[in-house]
Amino acid sequence: MKNKKALLISAIASNQGKTVLTMALLHHYKKSVCPFKCGPDFIDPQFHERIAKTPSVNLDGYMMNQEQLQWIFSRYFDKEVAVIEGVMGYYDGMDKGASAYDVAKSLHVNTLLLLDGGGSYITVAAVLQGMLSFRNDNTIKAIILNNISSVMHYELVKKHIEAECAGIVVCGWIQKGLETLEATHLGLDLKELDSSAIEEVSKEVLEHIEIEKLESVMQTVLEDVSDYPFKKIVQKDEKCVLVKDENFSFIYHDNIKFLQEIYKEVELISSTKDEKIPSDADVVILPGGYVETDAHYKNIKNSLAFKNSLQEHAKTKKIYAECAGLIYLGKVCDEKKMSEILPITFTLTNKRERLGYYKCELGDEPVKGHAFHYTKITQAPKTDIKLYKISKKSAKEGGYRQDNIFATYLHTMWRVNFPPYM
């Protein structure tokens, strides 16, 4: 049992400022923080890592059960503080066991709720009351008010919250219309912020927040989780090559660690640097990312050494690919020429083709995962890879299997669902 500080940051919906506050706290605790992200997100963890200088780990209550969540959290919570960024609204996803509420409850971590106080005062307390009463076992212990116009406004809202919501710690407020946010267009393109801009934003966000009050609800006891709650690891006497670069960057941190545990050797290479697949590789993994857009396709269209070596590898050896990896293995996406390893063509659409949790029913157990893409298959031989939306049984083509190649739109957590064909 270890006493540490941990906090989950949530709100009542998306676009309420969770990422901004998470960024500020990660910067504040940057020498002693472990970042985490609820759900299947790939973008926020990359931003977390830029600030905290340590990988951010996904905690997904749909793909993992409670014991597995606890094991992952315990394994990667190796510093003094853990900051977990929630997903959507606090309760959103609880029908799948994947909400911030589910994750916080499973990990016994308190939640800080970020509430928008703009244009309101008493109603904020009513909203908070509703959040607290919706589930008696909620983990909401503190709030920060966002979009506040003045100290007077803050004190007015705070007075009604403290009168109506006993036991909730009001930790401070964030000024409406912060200059640094407007100057950097934070939220439009977080990745463009440099370290000095991040420092300025963090300072301004935390200006009216009482850190000592916040830390009063961060105390947690991290239980030692000794039993391994996943399938027994069977080590392979093989070399795995993982393509990881600007085009293929959508990979969970624990997936990389898992590969290093099961394969004799794991080598990372870059397609955008036109690096060749080593001739002694037994399996190549192409994760998700971007190859279909103009901006990203230019990074890889002239990587001929990489493409030729991948084509050669595919003749006799294994390849596993997710989403962008699937597209790259195809012939073309519209007019963009891909590797032509698989007889599939794609088109990029103006609307999302998939967003959410899906499963692929292959073998004895369904493979759980998440899909989010704007492309679709326009031509392909008959495929046995179909993805099922978990809320309904309708299935659509979700990838392609050919000999020793398996490529799918599904992003999965391999420690939970390592593909048996690998």
C-alpha positions in Angstrom: 0.0 0.0 0.0 1.5 3.4 -1.0 0.2 6.8 -0.2 0.3 9.0 -3.3 -1.6 11.9 -5.0 -4.0 11.2 -7.8 -6.8 13.1 -9.4 -9.2 12.5 -12.3 -10.3 15.7 -14.2 -13.8 15.6 -15.7 -16.6 17.9 -16.7 -20.3 17.6 -17.9 -19.4 17.3 -21.5 -16.6 17.6 -24.1 -15.1 21.1 -24.9 -15.4 22.3 -21.3 -11.7 22.9 -20.7 -10.5 19.5 -19.4 -7.4 19.4 -21.6 -6.4 23.0 -20.7 -6.6 22.3 -17.0 -4.9 18.9 -17.4 -2.1 20.7 -19.3 -1.7 23.2 -16.6 -1.5 20.6 -13.8 0.9 18.4 -15.8 3.2 21.4 -16.2 2.8 22.3 -12.5 3.8 18.8 -11.4 6.1 18.1 -14.3 9.0 16.7 -12.3 6.8 14.2 -10.4 3.7 13.4 -12.5 2.4 10.4 -14.4 -0.2 11.3 -17.0 -3.1 9.1 -17.9 -6.1 9.4 -20.3 -9.5 7.8 -20.0 -10.7 5.9 -23.1 -9.2 5.2 -26.5 -7.7 8.6 -27.3 -4.4 8.9 -29.2 -4.0 12.7 -29.5 -4.3 13.8 -25.9 -1.6 11.3 -24.7 0.9 12.6 -27.2 0.3 16.1 -25.8 0.5 14.9 -22.2 3.9 13.3 -23.0 5.2 16.6 -24.5 4.5 18.4 -21.2 5.3 15.7 -18.6 8.3 14.2 -20.5 6.9 10.7 -19.7 4.5 8.6 -21.7 0.8 8.9 -21.0 -1.1 5.7 -20.5 -4.7 4.9 -21.6 -7.2 3.6 -19.1 -10.1 2.0 -21.0 -13.0 0.5 -19.1 -14.5 -1.1 -22.1 -11.5 -2.9 -23.3 -10.3 -3.7 -19.8 -12.1 -5.0 -16.7 -11.6 -3.5 -13.2 -8.7 -5.8 -12.2 -6.9 -5.0 -15.5 -7.5 -1.3 -15.0 -6.0 -1.5 -11.5 -3.0 -3.4 -12.8 -2.3 -1.0 -15.6 -2.7 2.0 -13.2 -0.4 0.5 -10.6 2.2 -0.5 -13.1 2.6 3.0 -14.6 1.9 5.1 -11.5 5.6 5.2 -10.6 5.9 8.8 -9.5 4.4 10.9 -6.7 1.4 12.3 -8.6 -1.1 10.9 -11.2 -3.3 13.2 -13.3 -6.0 11.4 -15.3 -7.8 13.3 -18.0 -11.4 12.2 -18.4 -13.4 11.6 -21.5 -16.5 13.5 -22.7 -18.8 14.1 -19.7 -18.3 12.4 -16.4 -21.0 9.7 -16.8 -20.8 9.4 -20.6 -19.8 5.8 -21.6 -21.1 4.2 -18.4 -23.4 2.0 -20.5 -20.2 0.4 -21.7 -18.3 0.6 -18.5 -16.0 3.1 -20.1 -16.9 6.5 -18.5 -14.6 8.6 -16.3 -17.0 7.7 -13.5 -16.3 4.0 -14.1 -12.5 4.5 -14.3 -12.3 6.7 -11.2 -14.5 4.3 -9.2 -12.4 1.3 -10.2 -9.2 3.0 -9.3 -10.5 4.6 -6.1 -9.4 8.0 -7.3 -11.2 11.3 -6.5 -12.6 13.4 -9.3 -12.3 17.2 -9.9 -15.3 18.4 -11.9 -14.6 21.5 -14.1 -17.9 23.5 -14.3 -18.6 26.3 -16.6 -19.9 29.3 -14.6 -20.3 31.7 -17.5 -23.6 33.6 -17.5 -24.9 31.8 -14.4 -24.6 31.5 -10.6 -27.3 29.5 -8.7 -27.9 27.2 -11.7 -24.3 26.0 -11.4 -25.2 24.5 -7.9 -28.2 22.9 -9.4 -26.2 21.2 -12.1 -23.7 20.0 -9.6 -26.5 18.7 -7.4 -27.7 16.7 -10.3 -24.3 15.3 -11.0 -23.9 14.2 -7.3 -27.3 12.6 -7.0 -27.2 10.7 -10.3 -25.0 8.0 -8.7 -24.5 7.8 -4.9 -21.1 6.2 -5.4 -19.7 9.0 -7.6 -16.2 10.1 -6.9 -16.7 13.9 -7.3 -15.0 15.6 -4.4 -14.0 19.0 -5.7 -14.7 21.6 -8.4 -13.0 24.3 -10.3 -15.2 27.0 -12.0 -14.4 27.9 -15.6 -15.3 31.0 -17.6 -15.6 33.2 -14.6 -15.7 37.0 -15.2 -14.5 38.3 -11.8 -13.7 37.5 -8.2 -17.2 38.8 -7.3 -18.7 36.3 -9.8 -16.7 33.5 -8.4 -17.6 34.2 -4.8 -21.3 34.4 -5.7 -21.2 31.0 -7.4 -19.1 29.5 -4.7 -21.5 30.6 -2.0 -24.4 28.8 -3.6 -22.4 25.6 -4.2 -21.2 25.5 -0.6 -24.8 26.0 0.6 -26.4 23.4 -1.6 -23.6 20.8 -2.1 -22.1 19.7 1.3 -18.7 18.2 1.3 -17.6 19.5 -2.1 -14.3 21.5 -2.1 -14.4 24.5 -4.3 -10.7 24.9 -5.4 -10.8 28.1 -7.4 -11.6 29.5 -10.8 -10.3 30.1 -14.3 -10.7 33.6 -15.8 -13.0 34.1 -18.7 -11.2 34.9 -22.0 -7.6 34.2 -21.0 -5.2 36.2 -23.1 -2.7 33.3 -23.6 -5.5 31.0 -24.8 -6.7 33.5 -27.4 -3.2 34.3 -28.5 -2.3 30.6 -29.1 -5.7 29.4 -30.3 -5.4 26.6 -27.7 -7.9 23.9 -28.5 -7.5 24.4 -32.2 -4.0 23.1 -32.5 -2.5 22.2 -29.1 0.5 20.5 -30.7 1.8 23.8 -32.0 2.4 25.2 -28.5 6.1 25.5 -27.6 7.4 25.1 -24.0 7.3 28.8 -23.3 3.7 29.1 -24.4 2.7 26.1 -22.3 4.3 27.7 -19.3 2.5 30.9 -19.8 -0.9 29.2 -20.3 -0.3 27.0 -17.3 0.5 30.0 -15.1 -2.6 31.9 -16.2 -4.9 28.9 -15.8 -3.7 28.2 -12.3 -3.6 31.8 -11.2 -6.8 31.6 -9.1 -6.7 28.0 -8.2 -5.7 27.0 -4.6 -3.3 24.1 -5.1 -3.3 23.2 -1.4 -7.1 22.8 -1.5 -6.8 20.7 -4.6 -4.2 18.4 -3.0 -6.5 17.8 -0.1 -8.7 15.7 -2.3 -5.8 14.1 -4.2 -4.6 11.8 -1.4 -5.0 8.2 -2.5 -3.8 4.8 -1.5 -2.3 2.8 -4.4 -2.8 -0.9 -3.8 -0.1 -3.4 -4.7 -1.5 -5.5 -7.6 0.6 -8.6 -7.7 -1.6 -11.0 -9.7 -1.4 -10.6 -13.5 -5.0 -10.3 -14.6 -4.4 -10.9 -18.3 -3.8 -14.1 -20.3 -0.4 -15.7 -19.5 2.3 -14.2 -21.7 3.8 -16.7 -24.2 7.1 -15.4 -25.3 8.0 -15.7 -29.0 11.5 -16.4 -30.3 10.9 -13.8 -33.0 11.9 -10.3 -34.1 9.1 -7.7 -34.3 9.5 -4.5 -36.2 7.1 -1.7 -35.2 6.7 1.2 -37.6 6.4 4.3 -35.5 6.7 7.9 -36.9 4.6 10.9 -37.9 2.3 8.8 -40.1 2.0 5.7 -37.9 1.8 7.2 -34.4 -1.5 5.9 -33.0 -0.3 3.2 -30.6 -1.0 2.8 -26.9 2.1 3.0 -24.7 1.3 -0.3 -23.1 1.1 -1.9 -26.5 4.8 -1.1 -27.0 5.7 -2.4 -23.6 3.7 -5.6 -24.3 5.5 -6.2 -27.6 8.8 -5.9 -25.7 7.6 -8.5 -23.2 6.5 -11.2 -25.7 9.0 -10.8 -28.6 12.7 -11.7 -28.4 13.5 -8.4 -30.0 11.5 -5.3 -30.9 12.9 -2.7 -33.3 11.3 0.6 -34.1 11.7 2.1 -37.6 10.4 5.2 -39.4 8.7 5.1 -42.8 9.0 8.8 -43.1 12.8 8.5 -42.9 12.5 5.8 -45.6 14.1 3.2 -43.3 14.0 -0.4 -44.6 12.3 -3.3 -43.0 15.2 -5.5 -41.6 15.5 -8.7 -43.5 15.6 -10.7 -40.3 12.2 -9.4 -39.1 9.6 -12.1 -38.5 6.6 -9.7 -38.1 5.9 -6.1 -39.0 3.3 -4.0 -37.2 1.8 -0.9 -38.8 -0.3 1.1 -36.3 -2.9 3.7 -37.0 -2.3 7.3 -37.8 -2.6 9.3 -41.1 -1.6 8.4 -44.6 -4.7 9.4 -46.5 -4.5 13.2 -46.1 -2.4 15.5 -48.4 -0.3 16.7 -45.5 0.6 13.3 -44.3 0.8 11.4 -47.6 3.7 13.7 -48.7 5.7 12.3 -45.8 5.6 8.8 -47.2 4.9 8.8 -50.9 8.6 8.9 -51.8 9.6 6.3 -49.1 10.5 3.7 -51.8 13.1 1.8 -49.8 10.5 1.3 -47.0 7.8 0.3 -49.4 9.9 -2.1 -51.4 11.2 -3.8 -48.2 7.6 -4.1 -46.9 6.5 -5.7 -50.1 9.4 -8.2 -49.9 8.6 -9.0 -46.3 4.9 -9.5 -47.1 5.7 -12.4 -49.5 6.6 -14.8 -46.8 6.2 -13.2 -43.4 3.6 -11.7 -41.1 2.1 -8.2 -41.1 -0.4 -6.8 -38.7 -1.9 -3.4 -39.4 -4.5 -1.0 -37.8 -6.4 1.7 -39.6 -3.7 3.8 -41.4 -1.7 0.7 -41.6 -4.6 -1.1 -43.3 -4.9 1.8 -45.8 -1.2 1.8 -46.6 -1.3 -1.9 -47.3 -3.9 -1.3 -50.0 -3.6 -0.2 -53.6 -4.8 3.4 -53.5 -6.8 5.9 -51.5 -8.5 8.0 -54.2 -5.5 9.1 -56.3 -2.9 8.4 -53.7 -0.8 5.3 -54.4 -0.1 3.0 -51.5 2.0 -0.1 -51.1 -0.3 -2.3 -53.3 0.3 -5.3 -51.0 -3.4 -6.0 -50.6 -6.0 -5.8 -53.4 -8.1 -3.1 -51.7 -9.0 0.4 -52.7 -10.2 3.2 -50.4 -11.8 6.6 -50.6 -11.6 9.5 -48.1 -15.1 10.8 -47.3 -16.3 14.1 -45.8 -18.0 12.4 -42.9 -17.0 9.9 -40.2 -17.5 6.3 -41.3 -17.0 5.0 -37.8 -16.6 6.4 -34.3 -16.9 4.4 -31.1 -16.4 1.0 -29.6 -16.6 -2.1 -31.9 -15.8 -5.8 -31.7 -14.5 -8.2 -34.3 -15.8 -11.7 -33.9 -12.9 -14.0 -34.8 -12.3 -17.3 -33.2 -13.7 -18.2 -29.7 -13.6 -14.7 -28.2 -14.5 -11.3 -29.8 -11.8 -8.8 -30.1 -12.8 -5.5 -28.4 -11.5 -2.2 -29.8 -12.3 1.3 -31.0 -12.6 2.7 -34.5 -12.5 6.3 -35.8 -11.9 6.9 -39.5 -13.1 8.9 -42.5 -12.0 6.4 -45.1 -13.9 3.4 -46.4 -13.2 0.4 -48.6 -14.5 0.9 -52.1 -13.3 -2.3 -53.7 -12.0 -5.5 -52.2 -12.4 -9.3 -52.5 -14.8 -10.8 -50.0 -13.5 -10.3 -46.5 -14.2 -12.2 -43.3 -13.2 -9.2 -41.1 -16.4 -7.5 -40.0 -16.7 -5.0 -37.2 -19.8 -5.0 -35.0 -21.0 -1.8 -33.3 -21.5 -3.0 -29.7 -24.9 -1.1 -29.3 -26.3 -2.9 -32.3 -25.6 -6.1 -34.3 -25.2 -4.7 -37.8 -21.8 -5.4 -39.2 -19.7 -3.8 -41.9 -16.4 -4.7 -43.5 -13.7 -3.8 -41.1 -10.5 -5.0 -42.7 -8.9 -7.8 -44.7 -7.1 -11.0 -44.1 -4.8 -12.6 -46.7 -2.4 -15.4 -45.9 0.0 -14.1 -43.3 -1.4 -10.5 -43.4 -4.1 -9.2 -41.1 -5.3 -5.6 -41.4 -8.2 -4.0 -39.7 -9.8 -0.6 -38.9 -10.0 -1.7 -35.2 -7.6 -0.2 -32.7 -7.0 -2.7 -29.8 -5.2 -3.0 -26.6 -2.9 -6.0 -27.2 -2.3 -7.0 -23.6 -6.1 -7.7 -23.5 -6.7 -8.9 -27.1 -3.4 -9.8 -28.7 -4.4 -11.1 -32.1 -4.0 -14.9 -32.1 -2.9 -14.8 -35.7 0.2 -12.9 -34.6 
